[in-house]
Amino acid sequence: MEFYTYLWLRYDGTPYYVGKGKGNRAYDNHSHRVNAPVGEGRILVQEFPSEEAAFVAEKFLISYYGRLDIGTGCLRNRTDGGEGLSNPSPEARQKMSKAASLRTLPPAHKEKLRLLHLGTHISEETREKMRGPRKPYKKRRPYILGTRHPHSPEIRQRMSESAKKRLFREGTSRLAAIARKGAAARWHKGITQCPTFA
């Protein structure tokens, strides 16, 4: 199965985002307006035999749970889902309008770009790379609470030394100096215990 719909869940189990995708999209944090949840336990994926079926399921889930921006439910989606943008929010419409107005460059700018690229040649090797297929997405490793990626003993030693230096730099020496001064003052006054306050 290539296409799927996915739900991102809050800690209490309620969904806050519905999407349709393929490959690594349900786990990708960079191509979304909202952040993905930490850990695959809060991501629900349902596969479909075709992209059209996944679009229909996405529209159904968004209409079922409702959208926060128009006051119909709990999702942070800004559209009703499906192929293309259907029923975008006023903020999304404004962003699309602004982006569309910026697409047409003034003639002076176009002429500067033309002169800038005049005489530049792309090698045949670079052209072949541009024609070739893109690199496939790498599936993110699942995060399991309480586990870490294994490190070699050398890396652990370097991390430990770096942390000790950082702690010493960021105030341990200052706190130690204050403690020494306080201990010296109490010693000179003959006080061996900290005073108690009522």
N, C-alpha and C positions, 0 to 999 in steps of 0.2 A: 504494500500500500504506500502510495507516494504522498497523498494529501491528507490533512487531518485538521481538526479543530482542537483548540486547547483553552483551558480555563486556568487562570492564576488565582489562587486562593489566599485569603487573609489567614491570620493565625487562628481565628475562630471558625474557619472552614467556609465562610461565605466567599463567593467569587467577587473579584474586583476588576477583572479584565477577561474578555473573550476574543480570541483571534483565530485566524485560519492560516495555515502555513504548510511548509514541507521542509525536509532536511532538518536544520538545527534551529529554525525560527522560534520554536516554543521556548528554547533555552537561551536565546540570544538577547542580551541586554541593550545592545547598541542600536538596534533598528526599531525601538519602541519609544513612545513618549512617556510611558510609565516604566518603573523598574520591575524586573522579574523577581519573584520570590526566591529566597535562599533555600536551596535544596529541592530535589525533584519530588519530594513528598507533597509539596503544595502546588504541583503542576499536574492537571488532569488532561490526558490526550486521548482523543477518539479518532481512529483512522477511517477513511472513506475510500471507495473504489475510484472516484473521479473528483476533479476540482469543483464541478458544479454541485455535487452532493455536499462537499465540505462548505461551499458558500451558503447553501440552503440551511445547513445545520448552524452555521455561524449567525445568520440572520435570526433563526428561531431562538437561539440561546440569548442573544442581545435583547430581543423583544420579550422573552420570558422573564429575565432578571431585571431589565430596565436600565436606564442611564441616569447617572447623577446630574449631568449638566442640564438636562431638561426636566429633572424632577420626577422621573418615572421608575427609578430603581436604584441599585447599588453599584452598577458598573461605571468604570471611569472611561469607557469607550466614548469617542466623540462622533461616531457615525452609527448607522443602523446595520452595518456590515454588508456582506455580499460583494459582488464584483464591482469595483470602482467605489466612489464615495456616494453613499445614499443618505440623504437627510443629515448633512454635516451641521455642527453647531455654529452659532454666529461667530465665535472666535475662529473656528476652522475656516469659515467662509472668508473672514477678513484676511487671514494668513494666505489663503489661496489667491485672493485678489491682489494682495501686495506682491506675491511671488510672480504672478502673471504680468503685472505692470513692470517688473524689473527685467523680464525676459527680453524685451525689445531695447536694444542699445541705441543711443543717439548716433547719428552719422559720423560725428567727429571721433567718437570712441571706436567705431568700427574701422575708420581709416587708420587710427593709431594701431589697432590690433593687426590690420593688414600689413602695415609697414614693419611692425615688430617681427612678424613671421615671414616677411619677404626674404627669400634667399636661403631659408633653412631647409635642410634635406633630412629625411628620415631614412636610416639605413634599412636595407632589405631584411636584415636579421631582426630589427625592432618591429618592422611591419609583420613579420611572421609571428612574433610573440603576441602582437596585438590581435592577429586573426585567430590565434589558438584558443582553446577552451580555458575558462577560468579555473583556478584551483578549487577543489571541493572544500566545503566547510568542514572544520574539525568539530566533532561532537564533544561538547564539554563533559568533563568527567563529573559524575554525580558527587555531590557533597553530602557526606554523612556526618551528622552531629557527633562531635567528640573524636573525630579521626583527623589525621594530618597526612600529608604526603611524606613518604619516607625519605630521610636525608642520610647521606653517608656520614661516618664518624668525623671525617675532616670538615665537612660543611657544618656539622653541629658544633664542633670546637670553635670554628670561626664565628658562628652566630653567637655563641656564648661570650666570647671575648669582646665582640662588638657591642653586645648588650651591656656588659660590665663597664666598658669605656663610656658608653652613652649615659648610663646612670650616674657615673662619677662626674662626668662633665656637666650634667643638667641639674646639679644642685646637691649631690651627696656631699661634696667637699664643703659647700657652704653650710649645710646642716650640721656636719661634723664639727666645723669650726665654732658654730654657735653653741653646740653641746659642750665642747671643751671649755669655752669661756664660762658657761654657766656652772660647770663642775668646778672650775678653778675658783670662781667667786664663792661658791658654797663652801669649798675647802678652806679658803682664807677666813671666812666668817665662822668656821667651826660647825657649819650646818651639814649634817650627813643625810638628811631626808628632806624631800620637798615639803613645803608647808601645806597644811590643809586649810581649806577655806570653808567657812560655815555657809 
